[in-house]
Amino acid sequence: MTGSTWFISDPHFGHQKVSELRGFRSTEEHDNAIVNQWRKQVRPDDLVFVLGDLSAGGRAVERDALTILRSLPGRKRL
């Protein structure tokens, strides 16, 4: 059985400026909002296309963003 197909664009995990522009007080609040909504909707057999910028910043931020992404349900395609 195949799951649903989802698309997300520009989550910008760990990006302070984008978090502020989106109305969050911190990157942690911003990232948690994305993660919580993802977990509510995406099932393990779903396919998720991540379009645009996963994060913005140095290697540490990118590494953290990939760690977050790996922890989320679904089969991801960047």
Beta strands, then each sheet from edge to edge (+ up, - down):
strand 1: 5-9
strand 2: 47-51
strand 3: 75-77
sheet 1: 1+ 2+ 3+
end
